[in-house]
Each structure stands twice: as C-alpha cells, then as structure tokens.
Amino acid sequence: MLTPVFALSRLAGASSLALSQGLTRPLAAVAARRLHTSPSAADGQAPSPSPSFYAHPHPRVGFVGLGALGSPMARRLLAAGHRLAVYDSDPAAAAALAEEAEALGAPGGGGVEGVEGDGGGGPRVEVARGLSQLARTPGLTVLFTVLSGPEASRAVYTGPGGLLAGEGGVSPRIMVDCTTLDPPTARELAGRVRAARVDPGLAGLPPLQGRGRGEGEGQGRGEGPCSPCLLDAPVSGGVQAAETGCLSFLVGGDPSALPPLRPLLGAMGRSVLHCGEAGDGAAARLCNSLVTASVMAATAEALALGRRLGVDPGVLTEVLNSGSGRSWASDTANPVPGVCPAAPASRGYRGGLRCAQLLQHLALAARAAGGAHSPLPMGARAMELYQQVVDQGQGDADFSVLYRHVYGSGGRSSGPDSGWRRDEARGAEAGLP
C-alpha cells in the first residue's frame, strides 16, 4: 500500500506521534487516501531531531550531484541550517556552492538546529576531493545523490573510487539516491550498499532502530544495524519545485531509515510517499513519467487544435482547468508562452525537465514494461514525439517545447511557425523574456 510517511499537516492531532513512532495501520489507511502537504516543509522549517539523536558532535549531510536539480536541493538544505559535505564531477559547481554558503555566514547555533556543540563544525560546505573521501567524512549522517541516470549511479556507488570503494567502511548509515533509475538497477545498488559496513568511529547517526540483527558494529557484512542502507527516492516536480522546496519524494526501501530523513526531506520537499521495497520508488517514478509525457503531449495537441479552430490558448486553458481536462501540464507547466508566466514556456522553454532527460525516462519505462510484459501504446507514441523534438536539436529545452516543434503552435495561417511567432509576441506583450 502506498503510504505517505512524511506529512506534517495535522491529522486528527496524531501526526507527530505517527511520524515518530510509525503510522499505525488505521492511520495509514486514512492517510493513504490523501496527499498531505505542509507549509513548514515547503519553508524548509521541518523540525530537527534532538541532540541525542546524533552520534557525532558535528553532523553533516553528504551531497553528490550539483546540477540543475541537485544545486537547488542543496541550497534548500543550507537554508534550513544543515552543514554539507559535497562532491561534483565539475569542481566549479562544488566551489560555487561553497562560496555561496560562505557568503551567507555561519548559521546561528551550528549547522543543525538543536545539536549541541555544532558551532565549531567548520565551514558550512566542505568540498571533498573524491567520492570515497566523501563517504568517509566524519559525522556524515545521510548522503544524497542526484545524478543523470543508471550508469552514473552505478559509477558513483560501485565504480573505482566510488562511494563504496574506500577501505574501513563508510560514515553515513543512510544513502538516498534521488536519480531516476530502472527498478533492477535500484535494487542492485541497494544490495551493494547493504553489503558494505558503517565505520562506527565516523558515523553521524546511531544504529537505525527496527533493522534486522547484524554482526558486531564494524564487523562482517550483511543487513543489520552495522550496515548502511540505500533508499531509491526519485523526485517529482522538476527544477521549479526544487527551488521552492515543493518536491515530492517517491521512496523505496527500508522504512526504518525514514525518521532521520524528516528534517532533510522537509527542507527540500512537500511530500514523501513510501512506495514499498527497494526499487519500488524507481518504478513509481517511471510510471509518473509516462503520465507526465503523455498528458503534456495531449495538452499541447489540444491547445494547438483550439488555436487553429480560433480559440485563444488562454481561454482554452481556462476551459481545461475548469473541467476534467485539468492537469499539471495545463495549470502549471502550460506549453503556450505567456499563458502561465512562471512556466518554462514563458521563459524561452528554459529550465524544467529537459526533453532528452524525459526521453531517457521513457526509455527506462519501456525497458521495465518489456520485462513485465506490459504493453505501452501511449508511452511508445510519446517516445516517438519526444524523439522528434530531440532530433530537431531541442534536447536541452523543457519538454513543453513539444507544443512548438511537433504541433507548430496551432497557427491558422500557412506554415507551422506562424502560430509560434504569435505566441512569442503574446509573451513579449506580457513583458516576458
């Protein structure tokens, strides 16, 4: 059953108890029917654990991948008062984050609210020279990775010099991969992480409660309190949601790892849904991508048709949003320039989910569907459309650019570009770039 495990809105006055001790079955059944949101989560003010929660006087959060999505996520953690240890394959990206954090000055009372003795914890952002060094940073509580795809995740976790390559064990007990993966890769990496061990002298967290019995701390391998765990937690919402702290995390893996993540996920997102075992978060993300791609294509198609039939895109958008045609593609990421000022379409199709990235997600979904013998007629057509866009040189544009490059923007005069030019003019009249 899909269980919202992070939802800070009051639920019959029992949410704090449910979050700290685990949802009871009746409460989970009620919560599963609703997606709760939290103003405090969106503001990056989720409550931090008590000082005794940590096993190190200067806890830090690890972060790998400071690209278009990872950078705003890391900034949200900084804004919430957490100290970071980071690595990126582009040293300039890590250096820029460190300089930005230094300019902000030291947070009051230390990097993690309520942690005694953290005032001397060093710089707000510590840049690691390599992945294996990062994984052995003293006091690392949780390590996040936000990468480009399955190959990158395999290299970062299991490659030469990767997070698991160092001798003596790792410092974080919890690793969270926010990369969009195929389920088999997510499960494979979870097993590789589970086979590693935690160095008790470096660990930022005490052993997780609720995990199976393991061998003595720092000895042997296998699941248990001495072994780290990896959650697959791909995100939904895109760059704009990352910047505003409104991401949704789709989590697969050990539920006992969720309580320590509350203040961290609360700083970056609005909701967390525990989808099941390892790989189930990845599976849910691919299904979501199928819907996102297909609905955007249908929305662009309808708006282009409406324009050719003489209906203004803004008017037709109101029609869609007032009825059963309403979707995220129509009310938030509208593909017509000028209709939604904050949408990528109104910013030259910059930002958001890149066409090439979405195409990669659809390919992963197709591979997973093949293994499950599940037909994807809509998904296959969506892949064809986005392949056209990428072939036209728009792989780095937001995926709503489909409106321009496949449907010609719905212009009624000869040639598909005429409607696009009128849409550009519409955006310019509204004072949009």
C-alpha positions as CSV (number, residue, x, y, z in Angstrom):
1,M,0.0,0.0,0.0
2,L,1.2,3.5,-0.8
3,T,1.9,5.2,2.5
4,P,2.5,9.0,2.9
5,V,5.2,8.8,5.6
6,F,6.1,12.5,5.6
7,A,3.1,14.7,6.0
8,L,3.4,17.4,8.6
9,S,-0.1,18.8,8.4
10,R,-2.2,17.9,11.5
11,L,-4.1,14.6,11.0
12,A,-6.5,14.3,13.9
13,G,-3.8,15.6,16.2
14,A,-1.8,12.5,15.8
15,S,0.7,13.3,13.0
16,S,3.7,13.9,15.3
17,L,3.1,10.6,17.1
18,A,2.6,8.8,13.8
19,L,5.8,10.2,12.3
20,S,8.0,9.5,15.4
21,Q,6.7,6.0,16.1
22,G,5.5,4.9,12.7
23,L,2.0,5.1,11.3
24,T,-0.5,2.6,12.8
25,R,-2.5,0.6,10.3
26,P,-5.8,2.6,10.8
27,L,-4.0,5.9,10.5
28,A,-2.0,4.8,7.5
29,A,-5.2,3.6,5.8
30,V,-6.7,7.1,6.2
31,A,-3.5,8.9,5.2
32,A,-3.0,6.8,2.1
33,R,-6.2,8.3,0.6
34,R,-4.9,11.8,0.8
35,L,-1.7,13.6,-0.1
36,H,-0.9,15.9,2.8
37,T,1.2,19.0,2.4
38,S,3.0,21.1,4.9
39,P,3.7,24.8,4.9
40,S,6.6,24.2,7.3
41,A,8.1,21.6,4.9
42,A,7.8,24.0,2.0
43,D,9.5,26.7,4.0
44,G,12.4,24.4,4.9
45,Q,11.5,24.5,8.6
46,A,10.8,20.9,9.4
47,P,11.8,20.1,13.0
48,S,15.2,18.8,13.6
49,P,15.9,15.8,15.8
50,S,17.1,16.3,19.4
51,P,20.9,16.4,20.1
52,S,20.9,12.9,21.4
53,F,19.7,11.7,18.0
54,Y,23.2,12.2,16.5
55,A,26.3,10.0,17.2
56,H,28.8,12.8,16.2
57,P,29.2,16.3,17.7
58,H,29.4,17.9,14.2
59,P,26.9,16.2,11.9
60,R,26.9,16.9,8.2
61,V,24.8,15.9,5.2
62,G,26.6,14.5,2.1
63,F,25.5,15.5,-1.3
64,V,26.7,14.3,-4.8
65,G,25.4,15.9,-8.0
66,L,25.1,19.7,-8.1
67,G,23.4,20.0,-11.5
68,A,20.1,21.8,-12.4
69,L,18.1,19.8,-9.8
70,G,20.8,19.0,-7.2
71,S,22.0,22.6,-6.7
72,P,18.7,24.0,-5.6
73,M,18.1,20.9,-3.4
74,A,21.5,21.5,-1.7
75,R,20.7,25.2,-1.3
76,R,17.4,24.3,0.5
77,L,19.4,22.2,3.0
78,L,21.8,25.1,3.6
79,A,18.8,27.5,4.1
80,A,17.5,25.1,6.7
81,G,20.7,25.3,8.7
82,H,22.4,22.0,7.7
83,R,26.1,21.7,7.1
84,L,27.1,19.9,3.9
85,A,29.9,17.8,2.5
86,V,29.7,17.8,-1.3
87,Y,31.2,16.4,-4.4
88,D,30.5,17.1,-8.1
89,S,32.3,15.9,-11.2
90,D,32.5,19.6,-12.1
91,P,34.7,21.2,-9.4
92,A,33.4,24.6,-10.3
93,A,29.9,23.6,-9.2
94,A,31.0,22.5,-5.8
95,A,33.2,25.5,-5.4
96,A,30.4,27.9,-6.3
97,L,28.1,26.3,-3.7
98,A,30.8,26.6,-1.0
99,E,31.5,30.3,-1.9
100,E,27.7,31.0,-1.8
101,A,27.5,29.3,1.6
102,E,30.5,31.2,3.0
103,A,28.9,34.5,1.9
104,L,25.8,33.6,3.9
105,G,27.9,33.3,7.1
106,A,27.7,30.7,9.8
107,P,24.2,29.7,10.9
108,G,23.1,30.5,14.4
109,G,23.9,27.7,16.9
110,G,25.5,25.4,14.3
111,G,24.6,23.7,11.2
112,V,21.8,21.5,12.5
113,E,19.3,23.2,14.8
114,G,19.3,21.8,18.3
115,V,22.7,19.9,18.0
116,E,24.9,20.9,20.9
117,G,28.5,21.7,20.2
118,D,28.0,22.2,16.5
119,G,29.2,25.8,16.5
120,G,32.8,24.6,15.8
121,G,31.8,22.3,13.0
122,G,33.9,24.0,10.3
123,P,32.7,25.6,7.1
124,R,29.1,25.3,6.0
125,V,30.1,23.5,2.9
126,E,33.0,21.2,2.8
127,V,34.2,20.1,-0.7
128,A,35.5,16.5,-0.9
129,R,38.3,15.7,-3.4
130,G,36.7,12.4,-4.3
131,L,33.7,10.1,-3.7
132,S,35.5,7.7,-1.5
133,Q,36.8,10.6,0.7
134,L,33.3,12.0,0.9
135,A,31.9,8.7,2.0
136,R,34.3,8.7,5.0
137,T,33.6,12.2,6.1
138,P,33.4,12.2,9.9
139,G,29.9,12.8,11.2
140,L,28.1,12.2,7.9
141,T,24.5,11.3,8.7
142,V,22.8,11.0,5.4
143,L,24.3,11.1,1.8
144,F,22.1,12.2,-1.1
145,T,22.9,11.6,-4.8
146,V,21.2,13.4,-7.6
147,L,22.6,12.0,-10.9
148,S,21.9,11.8,-14.6
149,G,20.8,8.2,-14.8
150,P,21.5,4.5,-14.0
151,E,25.1,4.5,-15.5
152,A,26.0,7.5,-13.4
153,S,24.6,6.0,-10.2
154,R,26.5,2.7,-10.8
155,A,29.7,4.6,-11.3
156,V,29.2,6.8,-8.2
157,Y,28.3,4.0,-5.9
158,T,30.3,1.0,-7.1
159,G,32.9,2.3,-9.6
160,P,36.6,2.6,-9.0
161,G,37.0,5.5,-6.5
162,G,33.2,5.4,-5.8
163,L,31.4,5.8,-2.6
164,L,31.8,2.1,-1.6
165,A,35.4,1.9,-2.8
166,G,37.2,3.1,0.4
167,E,38.6,0.7,3.0
168,G,37.3,0.7,6.5
169,G,33.6,1.3,5.8
170,V,31.5,4.5,5.3
171,S,30.3,7.1,7.6
172,P,26.6,7.6,6.6
173,R,24.1,5.0,7.7
174,I,21.6,6.2,5.2
175,M,22.2,6.9,1.5
176,V,19.4,8.3,-0.7
177,D,19.6,8.1,-4.5
178,C,17.2,10.7,-6.0
179,T,18.2,9.7,-9.5
180,T,15.6,8.3,-11.9
181,L,16.5,4.7,-12.2
182,D,15.1,1.5,-13.6
183,P,13.9,-0.8,-10.7
184,P,16.6,-3.6,-11.3
185,T,19.4,-1.1,-11.0
186,A,17.8,0.5,-7.9
187,R,17.6,-3.0,-6.3
188,E,21.1,-3.9,-7.3
189,L,22.6,-0.8,-5.8
190,A,20.6,-1.3,-2.6
191,G,22.1,-4.7,-2.3
192,R,25.6,-3.4,-2.9
193,V,25.2,-0.7,-0.2
194,R,23.6,-3.2,2.2
195,A,26.7,-5.4,1.8
196,A,29.0,-2.6,2.9
197,R,29.6,-1.6,6.5
198,V,29.5,1.5,8.6
199,D,32.6,2.8,10.4
200,P,31.4,3.4,13.9
201,G,34.1,6.0,14.6
202,L,32.9,8.1,11.7
203,A,29.1,7.5,11.8
204,G,26.9,10.6,12.3
205,L,23.9,8.5,13.3
206,P,23.4,5.7,15.9
207,P,22.3,2.3,14.5
208,L,18.9,2.5,13.0
209,Q,16.1,1.1,15.1
210,G,13.9,-1.6,13.6
211,R,16.6,-3.2,11.3
212,G,17.4,-6.8,11.4
213,R,20.1,-8.2,13.7
214,G,23.5,-7.9,12.3
215,E,27.1,-8.8,13.3
216,G,29.0,-6.6,15.6
217,E,29.5,-2.9,14.7
218,G,32.1,-2.5,12.1
219,Q,32.5,-6.3,11.5
220,G,31.2,-8.6,8.9
221,R,28.8,-7.8,6.1
222,G,25.1,-8.1,5.5
223,E,21.9,-6.4,6.6
224,G,21.7,-5.3,10.1
225,P,22.4,-2.3,12.4
226,C,26.1,-2.3,11.2
227,S,25.3,-2.0,7.5
228,P,24.3,1.2,5.7
229,C,21.1,1.2,3.6
230,L,20.2,2.9,0.3
231,L,16.8,4.3,-0.5
232,D,15.7,4.9,-4.0
233,A,13.9,8.3,-3.8
234,P,13.4,9.8,-7.2
235,V,11.7,13.2,-7.2
236,S,8.7,14.7,-9.0
237,G,8.1,18.3,-9.6
238,G,11.1,19.5,-11.5
239,V,13.5,22.3,-11.1
240,Q,10.9,24.9,-10.1
241,A,9.7,22.6,-7.3
242,A,13.3,22.1,-6.2
243,E,13.9,25.8,-6.0
244,T,10.7,26.4,-3.9
245,G,11.1,23.3,-1.7
246,C,8.0,21.6,-3.1
247,L,9.4,18.4,-4.4
248,S,7.6,15.0,-4.0
249,F,9.9,12.1,-3.0
250,L,8.9,8.6,-4.1
251,V,10.7,6.3,-1.7
252,G,11.5,2.6,-2.0
253,G,13.5,0.7,0.7
254,D,13.8,0.2,4.4
255,P,11.1,2.3,6.3
256,S,13.3,2.4,9.4
257,A,15.5,4.9,7.6
258,L,12.8,7.4,7.2
259,P,12.6,9.1,10.7
260,P,16.2,10.5,10.4
261,L,15.3,11.9,7.0
262,R,12.3,14.0,8.2
263,P,14.2,17.4,8.6
264,L,16.2,16.9,5.4
265,L,13.3,15.9,3.1
266,G,11.1,18.5,4.8
267,A,13.6,21.2,3.8
268,M,13.6,20.1,0.1
269,G,10.1,18.8,-0.5
270,R,6.4,19.0,0.4
271,S,5.6,15.3,0.5
272,V,7.2,11.9,0.8
273,L,5.5,8.7,-0.2
274,H,6.9,5.4,0.8
275,C,6.1,3.2,-2.2
276,G,7.4,-0.2,-0.9
277,E,10.6,-2.2,-1.1
278,A,13.8,-1.3,-2.8
279,G,13.2,-0.4,-6.4
280,D,9.5,0.4,-5.9
281,G,10.2,4.2,-5.7
282,A,12.0,3.9,-9.1
283,A,9.1,2.0,-10.5
284,A,6.6,4.6,-9.3
285,R,8.7,7.4,-10.8
286,L,8.8,5.8,-14.3
287,C,5.0,5.3,-14.2
288,N,4.7,9.0,-13.3
289,S,7.0,10.0,-16.2
290,L,4.7,8.0,-18.6
291,V,1.7,10.0,-17.4
292,T,3.6,13.3,-17.5
293,A,4.8,12.8,-21.0
294,S,1.5,11.7,-22.4
295,V,-0.5,14.4,-20.7
296,M,1.8,17.1,-21.9
297,A,1.5,15.8,-25.4
298,A,-2.3,15.7,-25.2
299,T,-2.4,19.2,-23.7
300,A,-0.2,20.6,-26.4
301,E,-2.2,18.9,-29.0
302,A,-5.5,20.3,-27.7
303,L,-4.1,23.8,-27.4
304,A,-2.7,23.7,-30.9
305,L,-6.0,22.4,-32.3
306,G,-8.0,25.0,-30.3
307,R,-5.9,27.8,-31.8
308,R,-6.4,26.5,-35.3
309,L,-10.1,26.5,-34.6
310,G,-10.0,30.0,-33.4
311,V,-10.0,29.6,-29.6
312,D,-7.4,31.7,-27.8
313,P,-4.9,29.5,-25.8
314,G,-5.6,31.4,-22.6
315,V,-9.3,30.9,-22.9
316,L,-8.9,27.2,-23.8
317,T,-6.6,26.8,-20.8
318,E,-9.4,28.2,-18.6
319,V,-11.8,25.7,-20.1
320,L,-9.4,22.8,-19.4
321,N,-8.6,24.0,-15.9
322,S,-12.3,24.3,-15.0
323,G,-13.2,20.8,-16.1
324,S,-11.9,17.2,-16.4
325,G,-9.0,18.3,-18.7
326,R,-7.1,20.0,-15.9
327,S,-3.6,18.8,-15.2
328,W,-0.2,20.0,-14.1
329,A,0.6,20.4,-17.8
330,S,-2.3,22.9,-18.2
331,D,-2.3,24.8,-14.9
332,T,1.4,24.9,-14.0
333,A,3.6,24.0,-16.9
334,N,1.4,25.2,-19.7
335,P,3.2,24.8,-23.1
336,V,2.0,28.1,-24.6
337,P,4.2,31.1,-24.0
338,G,2.6,33.7,-21.9
339,V,-0.3,31.7,-20.5
340,C,1.5,30.7,-17.3
341,P,4.2,33.3,-16.5
342,A,6.2,31.0,-14.3
343,A,6.2,28.1,-16.8
344,P,9.3,27.3,-18.8
345,A,7.4,28.1,-22.0
346,S,7.2,31.7,-20.9
347,R,11.0,31.7,-20.3
348,G,12.0,30.5,-23.7
349,Y,11.5,26.9,-22.7
350,R,14.4,27.2,-20.3
351,G,14.6,25.3,-17.1
352,G,12.3,22.5,-16.1
353,L,12.6,18.9,-17.4
354,R,14.8,18.6,-20.4
355,C,13.4,16.7,-23.4
356,A,16.5,14.5,-23.6
357,Q,16.1,13.6,-19.9
358,L,12.4,12.8,-20.3
359,L,13.2,10.6,-23.3
360,Q,15.7,8.7,-21.1
361,H,13.0,8.2,-18.5
362,L,10.6,6.9,-21.1
363,A,13.2,4.5,-22.4
364,L,13.7,3.2,-18.9
365,A,9.9,2.8,-18.6
366,A,9.8,0.9,-21.9
367,R,12.5,-1.4,-20.7
368,A,10.8,-2.1,-17.4
369,A,7.5,-2.7,-19.3
370,G,9.1,-5.2,-21.6
371,G,10.4,-7.1,-18.6
372,A,6.9,-7.1,-17.0
373,H,5.2,-7.9,-20.3
374,S,3.0,-4.8,-20.0
375,P,2.0,-3.0,-23.2
376,L,2.8,0.7,-23.6
377,P,0.9,2.0,-26.7
378,M,0.6,5.6,-25.3
379,G,4.1,5.5,-24.0
380,A,5.5,4.4,-27.3
381,R,3.8,7.2,-29.1
382,A,5.1,9.7,-26.6
383,M,8.6,8.4,-27.1
384,E,8.3,9.0,-30.8
385,L,7.1,12.6,-30.3
386,Y,9.9,13.5,-27.9
387,Q,12.4,11.7,-30.1
388,Q,11.3,14.1,-32.9
389,V,12.0,17.1,-30.6
390,V,15.4,15.8,-29.6
391,D,16.3,15.1,-33.3
392,Q,15.4,18.7,-34.0
393,G,18.1,19.9,-31.7
394,Q,15.9,20.7,-28.7
395,G,17.1,18.1,-26.3
396,D,18.1,20.7,-23.7
397,A,14.8,22.6,-23.9
398,D,12.0,22.0,-21.4
399,F,9.7,19.2,-22.6
400,S,6.8,21.5,-23.1
401,V,8.6,22.7,-26.2
402,L,6.7,19.8,-27.8
403,Y,4.0,22.4,-28.5
404,R,6.2,24.4,-30.8
405,H,8.2,21.6,-32.5
406,V,5.5,19.0,-33.1
407,Y,2.2,20.9,-33.3
408,G,3.5,24.1,-34.8
409,S,1.9,26.1,-32.1
410,G,-1.5,25.9,-33.7
411,G,-1.1,28.8,-36.1
412,R,-4.0,29.1,-38.6
413,S,-2.0,30.8,-41.4
414,S,0.2,28.7,-43.8
415,G,3.2,27.1,-42.2
416,P,3.5,25.8,-38.6
417,D,5.9,28.6,-37.5
418,S,3.3,31.4,-37.9
419,G,1.4,30.4,-34.8
420,W,4.7,30.1,-32.8
421,R,5.6,33.7,-33.8
422,R,2.2,34.9,-32.5
423,D,2.8,33.1,-29.2
424,E,6.2,34.7,-28.9
425,A,4.5,38.1,-29.4
426,R,2.0,37.2,-26.8
427,G,4.7,36.6,-24.3
428,A,6.5,39.8,-25.2
429,E,3.3,41.8,-24.7
430,A,3.1,40.4,-21.2
431,G,6.6,41.6,-20.5
432,L,8.0,38.0,-20.6
433,P,11.5,37.2,-21.9
